[in-house]
Amino acid sequence: MKFKIGDRVGLIDDRYFNRPSNPWYSKSKVVGTVKNHTEGFKDWISIEWDNGQENNYSFNDLFMVDDLIMNVNELFEDIDI
């Protein structure tokens, strides 16, 4: 299995329309947590996004988000450039 429960993931752009239930990482920086593997659908998992939304995706729709990347993004959130 590519992802396990509890992993932090981002949604690859252009897979679905960018909206709260499908937040593109490059636009929103919203990450999600793998909640479970969807029964009856091979290689599909349920993601709970940090914005409170939840949706199901194929392993190919997601990428692993590194904790270091998330920390750097948080550091620069408050800086006006």
C-alpha positions in Angstrom: 0.0 0.0 0.0 1.3 3.4 -1.0 -0.3 5.3 1.9 -1.2 4.2 5.4 -3.8 5.5 7.9 -2.6 8.7 9.5 -0.3 9.8 6.6 -0.5 13.4 5.6 -1.2 14.0 1.9 -1.9 16.7 -0.7 -4.0 16.5 -3.8 -2.3 16.7 -7.1 -3.5 19.6 -9.2 -5.8 19.1 -12.2 -7.1 15.8 -11.1 -10.5 17.3 -10.0 -12.0 20.8 -9.9 -10.3 22.9 -7.3 -12.9 23.4 -4.6 -13.1 22.8 -0.8 -13.8 19.1 -1.1 -10.9 18.8 -3.6 -8.3 21.4 -2.5 -5.4 21.6 -4.8 -2.2 21.9 -2.7 -0.5 24.4 -5.0 -3.4 26.8 -4.6 -4.7 26.3 -1.0 -1.8 24.6 0.8 -4.6 22.4 2.4 -3.4 19.0 3.5 -5.3 16.0 4.6 -5.0 12.9 6.7 -5.6 9.3 5.4 -8.6 8.0 7.3 -9.2 4.6 5.9 -9.0 2.4 2.8 -12.3 2.4 0.9 -13.9 -1.0 0.9 -14.7 -2.5 -2.4 -12.4 -0.1 -4.4 -8.8 -1.3 -4.8 -6.3 1.5 -4.2 -8.8 4.1 -3.1 -8.6 5.8 0.3 -10.7 8.3 2.3 -9.1 11.6 3.1 -10.2 14.1 5.7 -8.9 17.6 4.7 -7.8 20.1 7.3 -10.6 22.4 6.1 -13.1 19.9 7.4 -14.1 18.3 4.1 -13.7 14.6 3.3 -13.5 12.8 0.0 -12.2 9.5 -1.6 -9.3 9.3 -4.0 -7.1 6.9 -5.9 -3.5 6.5 -4.7 -2.5 8.2 -8.0 -4.4 11.4 -7.1 -2.3 12.1 -4.0 1.3 12.8 -2.8 2.9 12.5 0.6 3.3 15.8 2.3 6.6 16.2 4.2 6.4 17.7 7.7 9.3 20.0 6.9 7.4 21.5 3.9 4.3 22.1 6.1 6.5 23.9 8.7 8.1 26.1 6.1 4.8 27.1 4.7 3.5 28.0 8.1 6.5 30.2 8.7 5.9 32.2 5.6 2.1 32.6 6.0 2.5 35.7 8.1 5.1 37.5 6.0 3.9 40.1 3.6 6.1 40.3 0.5 
